[in-house]
Amino acid sequence: LLWADVEAARAGMREGLQYAHIAKISAEEIDNVLLQGETIADLWDAFPNLQLLCLTDGGKGATLYTRSGQEHFEPGFKMETVDTTGAGDSFVAGMLVSILEQGLTTPESLHNVNAAKLLRFANASGAMATTRKGAIPALPTREVVDAFLDS
């Protein structure tokens, strides 16, 4: 285990979030570890550097929250799931690709995010990783994600 208990996990996550501008947290992590009686709005006060928070919920989809008040949900893609190992990593990779392609290269620019575009690409990237076994072999290429989105 990475942490000895839930309190250690919570402390570790909160420490890391002090430095983050962008964060991806699963619904399970946020409910069971990070938020304990707090709301998403409370996180903006607790973590002044945080600009984008993406809350993922597996195949159900993801919600992007911005410090500027934007909140956007994008449903996940229905896939024939083989293995979920690497799906979160692939999702984050898709998220970062979209951020860079939107020219959001400074913390101040992140409030200009096209949330629908970001989440659609990230959801597709994560979903494609579930169609093959293993973490690294299952990570999709850009061409695979683009072809999936175009179909």
Stockholm file with secondary structure:
# STOCKHOLM 1.0

chainA/1-151         LLWADVEAARAGMREGLQYAHIAKISAEEIDNVLLQGETIADLWDAFPNLQLLCLTDGGKGATLYTRSGQEHFEPGFKMETVDTTGAGDSFVAGMLVSILEQGLTTPESLHNVNAAKLLRFANASGAMATTRKGAIPALPTREVVDAFLDS
#=GR chainA/1-151 SS CCSSSHHHHHHHHHHHHTTCSEEEEEHHHIIIIICSSCCHHHHHHHCTTCCEEEEECGGGEEEEEETTSCEEEEECCCCCCSCCTTHHHHHHHHHHHHHHHTTCCSGGGGGGCCHHHHHHHHHHHHHHHTTSSSSTTTCCCHHHHHHHHHC
#=GC SS_cons         CCSSSHHHHHHHHHHHHTTCSEEEEEHHHIIIIICSSCCHHHHHHHCTTCCEEEEECGGGEEEEEETTSCEEEEECCCCCCSCCTTHHHHHHHHHHHHHHHTTCCSGGGGGGCCHHHHHHHHHHHHHHHTTSSSSTTTCCCHHHHHHHHHC
//
